[in-house]
Amino acid sequence: MEHVEAIWAAVQHLVGADLAPKDMTLGQIVLRALLIYVAGLVILRFGEHRFLGKHTAFDIVLGFILGSVLSRAVNGSAPLLGTMVAAALLVALHWLFALGAFRSHTFGSLIKGNPHRLVADGRVDWPAMRSKRISRRDLEEALRLRANRADLDDVDEAYFERSGDISFVPRRKGGGGGGEPRVIEVRVEDGVQTVRIELG
């Protein structure tokens, strides 16, 4: 036990735990940054770091809070150990909330929100667009970037997703055939005329 306490005291001295931020040396700040970086990686590894994928505001807010909390430990305005414990608790709480959202649709909607349909059956839902403050140009830009299309006539449905992205369901051509138009030729022998069927 004494060895552990001695090691911890040495670490605190190396990182300047008993110093005011303005009194810390460059080496102590660098060592703090290294420790926080490693601790952050470990914490996120156990927390599955799903928020890094920018899933929803629920995930993004953890990124902001973690960045703020950990940065204070780097510059010495917050205790090192307390910061690591706080970061671990935040990730654990986030994981528990995500588990609750997985098990309960109502809870998931409460903390993550719901998608909103912007285009239905090829028609733009202007009240929904206004409520999300999305202009036609915003919608067309997202269409080009996300669906690689330039015309809203090619869209059957569009949704404002919980992540803040806009997703598109392309219109099926010819009532569900999909793809480019095809021509099928049916040939019958003995003088029967060729039948051409165009599918779009």
C-alpha positions as CSV (number, residue, x, y, z in Angstrom):
1,M,0.0,0.0,0.0
2,E,2.9,2.3,0.8
3,H,4.4,1.7,-2.6
4,V,1.1,2.6,-4.3
5,E,0.9,5.8,-2.3
6,A,4.5,6.6,-3.2
7,I,3.9,6.0,-6.9
8,W,0.8,8.2,-6.8
9,A,2.6,11.0,-5.0
10,A,5.4,10.8,-7.6
11,V,2.8,11.0,-10.4
12,Q,1.1,14.0,-8.8
13,H,4.4,15.8,-8.5
14,L,5.3,15.0,-12.1
15,V,2.0,16.5,-13.4
16,G,2.1,19.4,-11.0
17,A,-1.1,18.4,-9.1
18,D,-0.3,20.8,-6.3
19,L,0.5,23.8,-8.6
20,A,-1.7,26.5,-9.9
21,P,-2.1,26.4,-13.7
22,K,0.2,29.5,-14.2
23,D,3.0,27.8,-12.2
24,M,3.0,24.5,-14.2
25,T,5.9,23.8,-16.5
26,L,5.6,22.9,-20.2
27,G,6.7,19.4,-19.4
28,Q,4.0,19.0,-16.8
29,I,1.3,20.2,-19.2
30,V,2.6,17.8,-21.9
31,L,2.5,14.9,-19.4
32,R,-1.0,15.9,-18.3
33,A,-2.1,15.9,-21.9
34,L,-0.6,12.5,-22.5
35,L,-2.3,11.0,-19.5
36,I,-5.7,12.5,-20.4
37,Y,-5.3,11.3,-24.0
38,V,-4.6,7.7,-22.9
39,A,-7.4,7.8,-20.2
40,G,-9.8,9.2,-22.8
41,L,-9.1,6.4,-25.2
42,V,-9.6,3.8,-22.5
43,I,-12.8,5.3,-21.4
44,L,-14.2,5.6,-24.9
45,R,-13.1,2.1,-25.7
46,F,-15.3,0.8,-22.9
47,G,-18.1,3.2,-23.7
48,E,-18.1,2.0,-27.4
49,H,-17.5,5.6,-28.5
50,R,-20.7,5.5,-30.6
51,F,-21.1,9.3,-30.2
52,L,-18.1,9.8,-32.5
53,G,-20.3,8.8,-35.4
54,K,-22.5,11.8,-34.9
55,H,-25.6,9.8,-34.5
56,T,-27.9,12.2,-32.7
57,A,-27.8,15.3,-30.5
58,F,-27.9,12.9,-27.6
59,D,-24.5,11.5,-28.8
60,I,-23.0,14.8,-29.8
61,V,-23.6,16.5,-26.4
62,L,-21.4,13.9,-24.7
63,G,-18.6,14.8,-27.1
64,F,-18.9,18.5,-26.1
65,I,-19.0,17.8,-22.4
66,L,-16.2,15.3,-22.5
67,G,-14.0,17.7,-24.4
68,S,-14.7,20.5,-21.9
69,V,-14.1,18.3,-18.9
70,L,-10.9,16.7,-20.1
71,S,-9.4,20.0,-21.4
72,R,-9.7,21.5,-17.8
73,A,-7.5,18.6,-16.5
74,V,-4.9,19.3,-19.2
75,N,-4.5,23.0,-18.4
76,G,-4.6,22.3,-14.6
77,S,-7.8,24.1,-13.7
78,A,-9.3,20.7,-12.6
79,P,-7.8,17.8,-10.6
80,L,-6.5,15.0,-12.8
81,L,-8.0,12.0,-11.0
82,G,-11.4,13.7,-10.4
83,T,-11.6,14.6,-14.1
84,M,-10.9,11.0,-15.2
85,V,-13.6,9.7,-12.8
86,A,-16.1,12.3,-14.0
87,A,-15.4,11.4,-17.7
88,A,-15.8,7.7,-16.9
89,L,-19.2,8.4,-15.2
90,L,-20.4,10.5,-18.1
91,V,-19.6,7.7,-20.6
92,A,-21.3,5.2,-18.3
93,L,-24.4,7.4,-18.0
94,H,-24.5,7.8,-21.8
95,W,-24.2,4.0,-22.2
96,L,-27.1,3.5,-19.7
97,F,-29.3,6.0,-21.6
98,A,-28.5,4.4,-24.9
99,L,-29.5,1.0,-23.4
100,G,-32.7,2.5,-22.2
101,A,-33.4,4.0,-25.6
102,F,-32.8,0.6,-27.2
103,R,-35.3,-1.1,-24.8
104,S,-37.9,1.6,-24.9
105,H,-39.1,3.4,-28.0
106,T,-40.8,6.1,-25.9
107,F,-37.6,6.8,-23.9
108,G,-35.6,6.7,-27.1
109,S,-37.9,9.3,-28.7
110,L,-37.6,11.5,-25.6
111,I,-33.8,11.7,-25.5
112,K,-33.1,11.3,-29.3
113,G,-36.1,12.8,-31.0
114,N,-38.0,11.4,-34.0
115,P,-37.5,11.6,-37.8
116,H,-39.7,14.0,-39.7
117,R,-41.0,13.4,-43.2
118,L,-40.2,16.3,-45.6
119,V,-41.4,14.8,-48.8
120,A,-44.3,12.4,-49.1
121,D,-45.3,10.6,-52.3
122,G,-43.1,13.0,-54.3
123,R,-44.7,16.2,-52.8
124,V,-42.8,18.6,-50.5
125,D,-44.4,19.0,-47.1
126,W,-43.9,22.7,-46.6
127,P,-45.3,22.9,-43.0
128,A,-42.7,20.3,-42.0
129,M,-40.0,22.1,-44.0
130,R,-40.9,25.4,-42.2
131,S,-40.9,23.7,-38.7
132,K,-37.3,22.4,-39.4
133,R,-36.3,25.7,-41.1
134,I,-35.2,23.9,-44.2
135,S,-35.5,25.7,-47.5
136,R,-36.0,24.2,-50.9
137,R,-32.4,25.0,-51.7
138,D,-31.3,23.1,-48.6
139,L,-33.3,20.1,-49.6
140,E,-31.9,20.2,-53.2
141,E,-28.4,20.5,-51.9
142,A,-28.9,17.5,-49.6
143,L,-30.4,15.6,-52.5
144,R,-27.3,16.2,-54.6
145,L,-24.9,15.3,-51.8
146,R,-26.7,12.3,-50.3
147,A,-28.6,10.8,-53.2
148,N,-26.5,11.9,-56.1
149,R,-29.6,13.3,-57.8
150,A,-30.5,16.8,-59.0
151,D,-34.3,16.7,-59.4
152,L,-36.8,16.4,-56.6
153,D,-39.1,14.6,-59.1
154,D,-36.8,11.6,-58.6
155,V,-37.7,11.5,-54.9
156,D,-40.6,9.5,-53.4
157,E,-39.9,10.4,-49.7
158,A,-37.4,12.5,-47.8
159,Y,-36.8,12.5,-44.0
160,F,-35.1,14.9,-41.6
161,E,-33.4,12.3,-39.5
162,R,-32.6,12.4,-35.8
163,S,-28.9,12.9,-36.6
164,G,-29.8,16.2,-38.4
165,D,-29.1,14.6,-41.9
166,I,-31.7,14.4,-44.6
167,S,-32.3,11.0,-46.2
168,F,-34.1,10.2,-49.4
169,V,-36.1,7.3,-50.8
170,P,-35.8,7.4,-54.6
171,R,-39.0,7.1,-56.7
172,R,-39.4,3.7,-58.3
173,K,-39.8,3.9,-62.1
174,G,-42.7,2.1,-63.7
175,G,-44.4,1.1,-60.4
176,G,-41.7,-0.9,-58.8
177,G,-39.6,-2.2,-61.7
178,G,-36.7,0.0,-60.9
179,G,-33.6,0.7,-63.1
180,E,-33.5,1.7,-66.7
181,P,-36.3,0.8,-69.2
182,R,-35.9,-2.6,-70.7
183,V,-37.2,-4.0,-74.0
184,I,-38.2,-7.7,-74.1
185,E,-38.7,-9.4,-77.5
186,V,-40.9,-12.4,-77.8
187,R,-40.4,-14.3,-81.0
188,V,-42.9,-16.9,-82.2
189,E,-42.2,-19.1,-85.2
190,D,-44.4,-19.8,-88.3
191,G,-45.4,-16.3,-89.2
192,V,-46.4,-15.0,-85.8
193,Q,-45.5,-11.4,-85.3
194,T,-42.7,-10.4,-82.8
195,V,-44.1,-8.9,-79.6
196,R,-42.0,-6.1,-77.9
197,I,-42.7,-5.2,-74.3
198,E,-41.2,-2.1,-72.8
199,L,-40.7,-2.1,-69.0
200,G,-39.8,1.1,-67.2
